[in-house]
């Protein structure tokens, strides 16, 4: 009995990967083995960097809050510690936005926790 191969599924798999590789440079966009490796690596990077993006934004927020707090004579750690003790539950994203775009509101928060 002859060997059965599912060429339709095989071709569909390859078309899907080559479609994902659209826009890549050189053989990465049209040679199956090179494109498969490039797409696999890109998927790993995208999975990893969705988590790294969260870390980067948190560090950006901390930097902005620190700069805003130091303008009012407090360090970041003193400011966050006094926020907790005073029961003010604003997250770092909101505090960083206030420090950047609404300095008078941020100053009011700093004066409240001093």
N, C-alpha and C positions, 0 to 999 in steps of 0.2 A: 504494500500500500504506500502511495507516495506521501511525502511529508507535507503537512498542511501549514501554510504560513498566512498570517493575517496582514496582508499588505496594506489594506485600507487603514487599519489602526496605526500601523507603523508610519505610513505617510502622514496621517493626521498628527501624530506625535511630533514628527519632524517639522511639519508646517507650523505647529504651535510654537515650537522653540525658535524657529527662524523668524517668525513674526515678532517674538519678544526681543530678538536681536536686531530688529530694524533700527537703523540709525547708528549702529556700531561702525567702526572704521576697519577697512581692509577685509581680510578673510573672516573676521569675527562676525560679519553680517550674513555671509552666504555659504560658508563651508560648514557642514554639519558638525564635525567633531570639534572644531574651534568654537563655533557658535554655542554648542552645548556647554562647553567648559566656561565660556564667557557669561552665559546666562545663569549657570549655576552659581558662579562667583558673585554675580550681581545680586542674585536673590539672597545669598548669605549676607552681603553687605547691607542690603535694604532691611533685612530682618534685624541685624545687629544695630543698625543706626536708628531704627525707630525707638530703640531703648536709649541709645546714646543721646538722642535729641532731647529727651526728658531731662537727662543729667545736665546737658549744656544750658538748657533754659533755667534750671534751678540755680546753677552757678551764676548766670547772668542776673537773675533776680536778686541773689544775695549780694552781688557786687553793687547793684543799683541801690539797694536798701542801705548798705554800708556807707556809700557815698552820701546819701541823704541824711543818714543819722549823724555822720561826722560833721556835717554842716551845722548841726545843732549841738555839738559837743558830746556826742555819745558814740561808742563803738557799736558794731553790729551785734556782738554777743550781749552787751549790756542792754541794748534796745530790745532784742528778742526776749531776753530773760525778763525784763520788766513788763513786756507785753503779756507774757504768760502769767506773771504774778498778779497783774491787774485784770486778768480775765478777758482781754481783748482778743477775739478769735478772728483775725484777718490772716489769710494765707500770704505766702511770699509773693505770689503773682500779683495780687491786689496791692500789696504794700509797695512793690516795685513800680507799678503803674502810677500810684499816688506820688511817689518820690520823683518820678520823671515828669509827669504831665500836670499834676496838681500839687505843687510844693506847699501851698498854704494849708491844704487839708493834711498833708503829711506833717507839717509843722504843728498843727493842732494835736495830732496823735502823739507826737514826741513830747509836747508840753503836758499832755495828759498823763503820760507814763513817767515823767521826771519826778 
